[in-house]
Amino acid sequence: MHLILGSASAPLSERGCVATIGNFDGVHVGHRAVVEGLAAAGRRLGLPTCVVLFEPQPREYFSPDDAPPRLMRLREKLDRLAELPVDCVLLLRFNRALADLPPEAFIEDILIGKLGVKYLVVGDDFRFGQRRRGDFAMLREFGLRRGFEVVDTASVLVEGERVSSTLIREALAAGDLERAARLLGRPYLVCGRVVHGAKLGRTLGFPTANLLMRRKNTPVQGVFAVTMAGLGAAPRPGIANVGLRPTVGGGQRVLLETFLFDFSEDIYGRLVEVIFHRKIRDERRFAGIEELRVQIGKDVTAAREYFQGR
Protein backbone atom coordinates (compact mmCIF):
# COMPACT_ATOMS: atom_id res chain seq x y z
CA MET A 1 0.00 0.00 0.00
CA HIS A 2 1.38 3.40 -1.04
CA LEU A 3 0.89 6.36 1.31
CA ILE A 4 0.60 9.82 -0.32
CA LEU A 5 0.96 12.81 2.01
CA GLY A 6 -0.99 15.80 0.75
CA SER A 7 -2.21 16.73 -2.70
CA ALA A 8 0.78 18.73 -3.99
CA SER A 9 2.68 15.84 -5.57
CA ALA A 10 2.23 14.50 -9.10
CA PRO A 11 -1.06 12.85 -10.11
CA LEU A 12 -1.60 9.39 -8.69
CA SER A 13 -1.93 7.60 -12.01
CA GLU A 14 -2.27 8.48 -15.66
CA ARG A 15 -5.17 6.06 -15.85
CA GLY A 16 -6.89 7.36 -12.72
CA CYS A 17 -8.33 5.31 -9.86
CA VAL A 18 -11.40 4.21 -7.96
CA ALA A 19 -11.69 5.97 -4.61
CA THR A 20 -13.59 6.39 -1.37
CA ILE A 21 -13.47 9.17 1.24
CA GLY A 22 -14.04 8.89 4.97
CA ASN A 23 -12.66 8.70 8.51
CA PHE A 24 -12.50 4.89 8.55
CA ASP A 25 -12.17 5.02 12.34
CA GLY A 26 -11.93 1.45 13.56
CA VAL A 27 -11.79 -0.03 10.04
CA HIS A 28 -14.85 -2.07 11.05
CA VAL A 29 -16.84 -4.62 9.06
CA GLY A 30 -18.74 -1.86 7.28
CA HIS A 31 -15.54 -0.14 6.21
CA ARG A 32 -14.11 -3.42 5.00
CA ALA A 33 -17.22 -4.08 2.92
CA VAL A 34 -16.81 -0.65 1.29
CA VAL A 35 -13.17 -1.35 0.45
CA GLU A 36 -13.91 -4.83 -0.87
CA GLY A 37 -16.65 -3.46 -3.13
CA LEU A 38 -14.40 -0.64 -4.29
CA ALA A 39 -11.59 -3.06 -5.08
CA ALA A 40 -14.01 -5.19 -7.11
CA ALA A 41 -14.88 -2.09 -9.15
CA GLY A 42 -11.17 -1.36 -9.53
CA ARG A 43 -10.52 -4.84 -10.90
CA ARG A 44 -13.42 -4.48 -13.29
CA LEU A 45 -12.09 -1.15 -14.57
CA GLY A 46 -8.42 -2.06 -14.36
CA LEU A 47 -7.72 0.80 -11.92
CA PRO A 48 -5.97 1.10 -8.53
CA THR A 49 -7.98 1.47 -5.32
CA CYS A 50 -7.48 4.63 -3.25
CA VAL A 51 -8.76 5.63 0.21
CA VAL A 52 -8.82 9.35 1.05
CA LEU A 53 -8.36 10.22 4.74
CA PHE A 54 -8.24 13.49 6.67
CA GLU A 55 -5.87 14.13 9.59
CA PRO A 56 -7.00 15.37 12.02
CA GLN A 57 -10.54 14.19 11.46
CA PRO A 58 -12.81 17.16 10.66
CA ARG A 59 -14.77 17.04 13.93
CA GLU A 60 -11.48 17.03 15.84
CA TYR A 61 -10.45 20.18 13.99
CA PHE A 62 -13.71 22.09 14.43
CA SER A 63 -14.66 20.88 17.95
CA PRO A 64 -11.57 19.43 19.65
CA ASP A 65 -13.21 19.35 23.07
CA ASP A 66 -16.38 17.62 21.88
CA ALA A 67 -15.03 15.25 19.22
CA PRO A 68 -15.81 11.56 19.84
CA PRO A 69 -12.94 9.40 21.08
CA ARG A 70 -10.98 7.69 18.34
CA LEU A 71 -11.23 3.94 18.09
CA MET A 72 -7.66 3.84 16.77
CA ARG A 73 -4.66 6.04 16.11
CA LEU A 74 -3.65 6.92 12.56
CA ARG A 75 -0.84 4.34 12.54
CA GLU A 76 -3.24 1.56 13.53
CA LYS A 77 -5.71 2.70 10.87
CA LEU A 78 -3.07 2.57 8.14
CA ASP A 79 -1.94 -0.87 9.32
CA ARG A 80 -5.52 -2.17 9.09
CA LEU A 81 -6.09 -0.63 5.67
CA ALA A 82 -2.86 -2.24 4.46
CA GLU A 83 -4.42 -5.63 5.20
CA LEU A 84 -7.20 -4.86 2.70
CA PRO A 85 -7.08 -4.55 -1.12
CA VAL A 86 -6.03 -0.89 -0.95
CA ASP A 87 -3.36 0.29 -3.40
CA CYS A 88 -2.88 3.75 -1.92
CA VAL A 89 -4.03 6.11 0.81
CA LEU A 90 -4.16 9.86 0.15
CA LEU A 91 -3.73 11.53 3.54
CA LEU A 92 -4.88 15.16 3.52
CA ARG A 93 -3.99 17.54 6.34
CA PHE A 94 -7.28 18.99 7.54
CA ASN A 95 -6.61 22.65 8.30
CA ARG A 96 -8.22 26.02 7.67
CA ALA A 97 -7.12 26.08 4.03
CA LEU A 98 -8.78 22.74 3.32
CA ALA A 99 -11.87 23.63 5.35
CA ASP A 100 -12.28 26.85 3.35
CA LEU A 101 -11.63 25.23 -0.03
CA PRO A 102 -14.72 25.59 -2.24
CA PRO A 103 -16.21 22.14 -2.83
CA GLU A 104 -15.98 22.67 -6.58
CA ALA A 105 -12.21 23.17 -6.20
CA PHE A 106 -11.93 20.03 -4.03
CA ILE A 107 -13.55 18.03 -6.81
CA GLU A 108 -11.55 19.62 -9.64
CA ASP A 109 -8.15 19.87 -7.97
CA ILE A 110 -8.05 16.76 -5.77
CA LEU A 111 -10.56 14.20 -7.00
CA ILE A 112 -10.06 14.89 -10.70
CA GLY A 113 -6.65 16.60 -10.90
CA LYS A 114 -4.81 14.57 -8.28
CA LEU A 115 -6.60 11.23 -8.31
CA GLY A 116 -8.17 11.12 -11.74
CA VAL A 117 -11.13 9.45 -10.07
CA LYS A 118 -13.31 7.29 -12.33
CA TYR A 119 -15.48 5.67 -9.66
CA LEU A 120 -16.21 7.22 -6.25
CA VAL A 121 -17.91 5.67 -3.23
CA VAL A 122 -19.14 7.99 -0.43
CA GLY A 123 -21.99 8.08 2.04
CA ASP A 124 -25.11 9.94 0.93
CA ASP A 125 -24.67 12.21 3.98
CA PHE A 126 -21.08 13.15 3.08
CA ARG A 127 -20.49 16.92 3.28
CA PHE A 128 -17.30 18.72 2.32
CA GLY A 129 -15.73 22.02 1.35
CA GLN A 130 -16.37 25.61 2.33
CA ARG A 131 -19.35 25.91 4.69
CA ARG A 132 -20.00 22.20 3.97
CA ARG A 133 -21.65 23.15 0.68
CA GLY A 134 -20.43 20.03 -1.08
CA ASP A 135 -22.68 17.00 -0.91
CA PHE A 136 -23.57 13.76 -2.64
CA ALA A 137 -25.76 15.54 -5.20
CA MET A 138 -22.92 17.89 -6.20
CA LEU A 139 -20.55 14.96 -6.64
CA ARG A 140 -23.06 13.16 -8.85
CA GLU A 141 -23.60 16.28 -10.95
CA PHE A 142 -19.86 16.71 -11.46
CA GLY A 143 -19.52 13.02 -12.21
CA LEU A 144 -22.08 13.20 -14.99
CA ARG A 145 -20.27 16.16 -16.56
CA ARG A 146 -16.69 15.04 -15.99
CA GLY A 147 -17.01 11.33 -16.60
CA PHE A 148 -16.82 9.58 -13.23
CA GLU A 149 -19.43 7.47 -11.45
CA VAL A 150 -20.56 8.25 -7.89
CA VAL A 151 -22.23 5.57 -5.77
CA ASP A 152 -23.51 5.47 -2.21
CA THR A 153 -21.93 3.27 0.43
CA ALA A 154 -24.10 0.27 1.21
CA SER A 155 -25.10 -0.30 4.84
CA VAL A 156 -23.76 -3.39 6.58
CA LEU A 157 -26.01 -4.84 9.27
CA VAL A 158 -24.91 -6.87 12.28
CA GLU A 159 -27.75 -8.31 14.34
CA GLY A 160 -30.13 -5.92 12.60
CA GLU A 161 -28.11 -2.76 13.34
CA ARG A 162 -26.20 -0.65 10.82
CA VAL A 163 -22.52 -0.90 11.68
CA SER A 164 -20.91 2.45 12.48
CA SER A 165 -18.01 3.81 14.50
CA THR A 166 -20.57 5.51 16.76
CA LEU A 167 -22.26 2.20 17.54
CA ILE A 168 -18.89 0.64 18.39
CA ARG A 169 -18.03 3.52 20.72
CA GLU A 170 -21.35 3.03 22.49
CA ALA A 171 -20.67 -0.68 22.94
CA LEU A 172 -17.18 0.00 24.33
CA ALA A 173 -18.46 2.72 26.67
CA ALA A 174 -21.03 0.24 28.00
CA GLY A 175 -18.33 -2.39 28.55
CA ASP A 176 -19.91 -4.70 25.97
CA LEU A 177 -16.69 -5.93 24.39
CA GLU A 178 -18.32 -8.91 22.71
CA ARG A 179 -20.75 -6.67 20.82
CA ALA A 180 -17.94 -4.30 19.89
CA ALA A 181 -15.92 -7.23 18.54
CA ARG A 182 -18.82 -8.37 16.36
CA LEU A 183 -19.15 -4.86 14.89
CA LEU A 184 -15.41 -4.48 14.40
CA GLY A 185 -14.95 -7.99 13.04
CA ARG A 186 -12.21 -8.56 15.64
CA PRO A 187 -11.62 -7.83 19.34
CA TYR A 188 -10.96 -4.22 20.26
CA LEU A 189 -7.24 -3.59 20.76
CA VAL A 190 -4.72 -0.83 21.33
CA CYS A 191 -1.29 -0.85 19.68
CA GLY A 192 1.79 0.97 20.96
CA ARG A 193 5.28 0.80 22.39
CA VAL A 194 5.92 -0.02 26.04
CA VAL A 195 7.16 3.09 27.86
CA HIS A 196 8.60 3.78 31.31
CA GLY A 197 6.08 4.80 33.94
CA ALA A 198 6.20 5.79 37.61
CA LYS A 199 6.89 2.12 38.50
CA LEU A 200 4.30 2.26 41.29
CA GLY A 201 3.00 -1.16 40.20
CA ARG A 202 6.26 -2.76 41.31
CA THR A 203 5.83 -1.48 44.84
CA LEU A 204 2.30 -2.90 44.89
CA GLY A 205 3.48 -6.29 43.64
CA PHE A 206 1.92 -5.85 40.20
CA PRO A 207 4.53 -4.45 37.76
CA THR A 208 2.90 -3.07 34.62
CA ALA A 209 3.78 -2.56 30.97
CA ASN A 210 2.61 0.95 30.11
CA LEU A 211 1.35 2.35 26.80
CA LEU A 212 0.49 5.99 26.14
CA MET A 213 -2.97 6.19 24.58
CA ARG A 214 -1.92 9.35 22.66
CA ARG A 215 -5.46 10.67 22.40
CA LYS A 216 -7.44 13.29 24.27
CA ASN A 217 -10.13 10.87 25.36
CA THR A 218 -10.53 7.14 25.09
CA PRO A 219 -13.43 4.87 24.07
CA VAL A 220 -12.66 2.48 26.95
CA GLN A 221 -12.15 3.20 30.64
CA GLY A 222 -11.67 0.91 33.61
CA VAL A 223 -10.11 -2.47 34.38
CA PHE A 224 -10.17 -5.28 31.82
CA ALA A 225 -9.12 -8.87 31.26
CA VAL A 226 -6.70 -8.57 28.33
CA THR A 227 -4.06 -10.39 26.36
CA MET A 228 -0.87 -8.83 25.01
CA ALA A 229 0.41 -9.84 21.58
CA GLY A 230 3.89 -9.19 20.24
CA LEU A 231 5.93 -10.92 22.93
CA GLY A 232 6.08 -14.39 21.48
CA ALA A 233 4.13 -17.01 19.61
CA ALA A 234 0.93 -16.59 21.64
CA PRO A 235 -0.66 -13.57 23.36
CA ARG A 236 -0.09 -13.47 27.12
CA PRO A 237 -3.03 -12.97 29.53
CA GLY A 238 -3.25 -10.23 32.12
CA ILE A 239 -5.27 -7.31 33.42
CA ALA A 240 -5.17 -3.72 32.22
CA ASN A 241 -6.28 -0.40 33.62
CA VAL A 242 -7.17 2.42 31.24
CA GLY A 243 -7.59 5.81 32.84
CA LEU A 244 -6.10 8.64 34.87
CA ARG A 245 -5.12 6.68 38.02
CA PRO A 246 -7.01 8.96 40.45
CA THR A 247 -5.79 7.19 43.60
CA VAL A 248 -2.15 8.07 42.88
CA GLY A 249 -2.71 11.48 41.26
CA GLY A 250 -2.21 10.36 37.69
CA GLY A 251 -3.16 13.74 36.22
CA GLN A 252 -4.78 14.28 32.80
CA ARG A 253 -2.74 11.87 30.65
CA VAL A 254 -4.64 8.68 29.84
CA LEU A 255 -2.44 5.65 30.37
CA LEU A 256 -2.92 1.97 29.56
CA GLU A 257 -1.22 -0.12 32.27
CA THR A 258 -1.06 -3.90 31.81
CA PHE A 259 -0.02 -6.48 34.40
CA LEU A 260 0.85 -9.76 32.69
CA PHE A 261 0.40 -12.99 34.62
CA ASP A 262 3.53 -15.03 35.36
CA PHE A 263 5.77 -12.77 33.27
CA SER A 264 8.87 -10.81 34.24
CA GLU A 265 10.81 -9.97 31.05
CA ASP A 266 12.07 -6.47 30.21
CA ILE A 267 9.90 -5.31 27.30
CA TYR A 268 10.52 -1.55 27.28
CA GLY A 269 10.38 -0.21 23.72
CA ARG A 270 8.60 -3.27 22.35
CA LEU A 271 5.71 -2.74 19.95
CA VAL A 272 2.74 -4.66 21.33
CA GLU A 273 -1.02 -5.03 20.99
CA VAL A 274 -3.27 -5.07 24.05
CA ILE A 275 -6.43 -7.03 23.19
CA PHE A 276 -9.51 -6.37 25.33
CA HIS A 277 -11.69 -9.35 26.26
CA ARG A 278 -13.89 -8.49 29.25
CA LYS A 279 -14.51 -5.47 31.45
CA ILE A 280 -14.03 -6.19 35.15
CA ARG A 281 -14.93 -2.83 36.70
CA ASP A 282 -14.81 0.94 36.28
CA GLU A 283 -11.78 2.93 37.38
CA ARG A 284 -12.34 4.63 40.74
CA ARG A 285 -10.50 6.44 43.50
CA PHE A 286 -9.53 4.39 46.55
CA ALA A 287 -8.91 5.62 50.10
CA GLY A 288 -5.23 4.73 49.89
CA ILE A 289 -2.52 2.57 48.37
CA GLU A 290 -3.29 -0.49 50.50
CA GLU A 291 -6.95 -0.49 49.49
CA LEU A 292 -5.84 -0.18 45.85
CA ARG A 293 -3.42 -3.11 46.25
CA VAL A 294 -6.17 -5.32 47.69
CA GLN A 295 -8.54 -4.42 44.85
CA ILE A 296 -5.90 -5.17 42.21
CA GLY A 297 -5.51 -8.63 43.77
CA LYS A 298 -9.26 -9.16 43.38
CA ASP A 299 -9.09 -7.94 39.77
CA VAL A 300 -6.29 -10.39 39.00
CA THR A 301 -8.35 -13.24 40.45
CA ALA A 302 -11.39 -12.23 38.36
CA ALA A 303 -9.31 -12.07 35.19
CA ARG A 304 -7.60 -15.42 35.84
CA GLU A 305 -11.01 -17.02 36.38
CA TYR A 306 -12.24 -15.51 33.10
CA PHE A 307 -9.33 -16.96 31.13
CA GLN A 308 -9.61 -20.34 32.85
CA GLY A 309 -13.26 -20.52 31.84
CA ARG A 310 -12.63 -19.84 28.15
N, C-alpha and C positions, 0 to 999 in steps of 0.2 A: 504494500500500500504506500502510495506516494503522498507526502504531506506538503501542501502549498501554503505558505504564510503570506497572506495578503493578496491583493488583486493587481499589484503593480508589475508583476513579472510577465513574461511572454504568454500568449494564449496556451491553454492546456493542450489542445490537439487541433491539428488542421481539419480533422474530420468532425470535431465536436464531441459531445458526450450526452449521456443521460444523467439526470441529476435530481437530488432531493434536498430540501432545506429544512432545518429544524434544530432543536436543542439536543435531541437524542440523549437526554439525561436518563441514565440507567441502562440504555441499550436493551430494553425489555423485549418481550415476545412480539409486541406490536411493531416496534422499531425494526426488529429482524425480519418481520413479514414484509415491511415496506422495502427494505434493502433487497430481499430475495426477489420480490416482484420487479424492482427496478433493474436488477442484474439480468433477469429474464428478458426484459425489454432491450437491455444493452446487447445481449447475445443475438437477439432477433435482428437488431439494427447494425450489429457489428461495431458497437461504440463502447468506450470505457464508462464505468460507473463512478459517479462523483457524489460525495456528501458535502454539503455546505454547512459549516458551523459558525457560530458567533462566540467570541470570547472577549469580555465576560458575556453571559447570557443577558439579553435585553432587559429583563426585569431586574437583574442585579445592577445594571447600569442606572436605570431610572429610579429604582426604589431599593437601594442597598439594605436598608433596615427592615424592609418588609418582604424581601424576596424569599421564596420557599427554599428550604435546605436542599443542597445538591445531593443526589443519590451517589454520585461519583465525581472524582476530580477529573480534569481534562486528560491527564495521562491515562487513567483507567479507561476513559471513554475511547480514546484512540486505540488502546490495546484491544478493547472489545470489538471495535469496528474493523480492526485488522484481521479478526477471526472470520469476518463475513466477506462475501464477494464484492469488496469495495476496492476500486483501483486507485482512487485518490480522495483526499479530504482537502477542501479549500477552507482554511481557517481565517476568518475575517475579524479583525480587531473592532469590537463594537465601541465606538466613541462618538463624540458630538458630530464629527464630520459625516460618519456613516448614518447616524440618526437623522441628520438634516438633509441627507441626499434625496433629491426627488425620486419617487418610485420609478418614474420613467427612465431616469438615469441609471438606477440600479439594474433595471432590465437590460438597457442598451449596453452599458459599460461592463457589467459583471456577468450577467447571465448569457448575453449574446457575444459581447466582445471578448471576455475572458474565457468563458467556458464553451461558447459555441453550442449552447444547449439545443438538443433536438427533441428531447422528451423530458418533462418536468413533473415530479410528483410532490404535491404539497397538500396540507390540510385545507379544507374549504373555509376555515376561519383564520387562515394565515394573513397577517397584516404586516406591512413593511413600508419603509421610506418615510419621508418628511410628513409629520403629523399623522403617520400611519394611514396615509391615503391609498397606498397600494393594497390590493386585495386579489382574491382568486379571480374575480371577474376581469380585472385589469390584465392579469397574466394571460387569461384565455384570449382576450382581445388582441394583445400583442402577439400571442402565438399564432393566431389565425392570419395576421398580417405579415409576420416575420418567419413563418414556417417552422414552428415547433409546437408539439402537442403538450397540453397541460391536463393532468388527471388528478383526481382527488385521492388522498390516502384512504384505503379501506380500513374499517374498524375491525379489530381483532377482539373477540369475546373470550373470556375465561370465566366459567361458571355463570354465564349470562351477563357479565359486566364488561364494558368496554375498557380494555387495558390502557392505562395512562400512567405517567409519572406521578400525578397527583394521587391516584388511587394507591400506588405503591407507598408513597409517603404516609398516607393515612394508615395503611396496614402496619408499617414499621412503628409509627407513633403509638399505635394501639398495642404493640408488642406481639402482633400476629405474624411471626416470621414465616410460618408455613404458607400463609396466604400470599405474603410478599414474594416468596420463592416461586409460587405458581405463576404469579404475574410477571416476574422477571425471567422465568425460565431457568433459574438457578438460585442457590441460596444467596442472600445478601452478604456482601463482603466488603472489606476495606483493605486497600493495598498501600504499602508504604515501607520506609526504611526504619529499622529499630534505632531509636535515639536514646541518649542518656537522659535520665530523669533525676528527681530528688533522692532516689534510692531509699525512700521511706519504706517501700514494700519489704526490703531486706530486714529492716529492724522489726517488722511485724511477723516475719517468718514466711512471707509470701513475695519473693522477688518477682518483679514484673518486667516484661518487654514492652517498651513504650513507643507508640506511633503518634505523631502529630496529625490531627485530622485536617489541618490546613483549610479550614472553612469557617465562616462566621457562625453558622449554626449547623446542627447535625440532625439527620432524620431519625437517629436512634439515641436513646439516653437510658442509662441504668446499668445493671449487671446481667451478664449473659453467659450461657454455656456456649463455648466457641471451640473451633479448631484452628490451628495455625499451619498454613502450607508454606513450603519454601525452605524447610529445614531438613528435608530428607525424602525418602520414598513415599511416606504417608503423612498426612496432616496429624499434628499432635493436639490432643484435647487439653482444655483448660477453662478458665473463667476470665472474663474481661469486664472492665468498668469503662463506660464512656461517659464523660462529664467533666465537671469543674472541681471535683474533690472538695466539697464544702467543709468537711471535717478538719482538713489540714490546710485550709486557706489557699486552695488551688488557683484562685484568681479567675480571669476571663478567658483563658486559653483552653479550649476543649482538647482533652487528651484521651487516647485509647490505651489503657493499661491492661496487659494480659499476663496472667499467672498460668504457666504451663505445668501440668502435673508430671511429677517424676522426671524433671528436666533441669539441668544445671549448666548447659554450655554457654559460652560467651557468643552472643549473636548480634552485638552492636554493629550497625551498618548494613545488616542483611536486609534484602528486599523480601518481604513476606506478605502473605494474604491472611487476614483474620476473617474467618467464615462464621457467621452468626447462625446458631441453631435454635436456641430457646431463651426467652427472657426469664430471668429469675426474680428480679425485683427492680424497683425504681432506685435511682441514686437519692440518698438523703443524708442529712447532717446528723452525726452521732454526738453524744455528750463528751466523748473523749476518745483517745487512741485505743484504750483497752476495749471499750465497747465496739469500736470499729474492728479490732482484731478478732473478737469473738464472732461478729457477724460475718466476716470474711470466711472464717472456718465453716460456718453454716452454709455459706454460698458454695464453697468448694464441695461440701458433702452433697448438696443438691445437684450440682453439675455432674459429679461422679456418678450419682444414681441415674441421672438422665442418660449418660453415655453407656452405662451398664445395661440399661433397659432397651437400647436400640438394637 
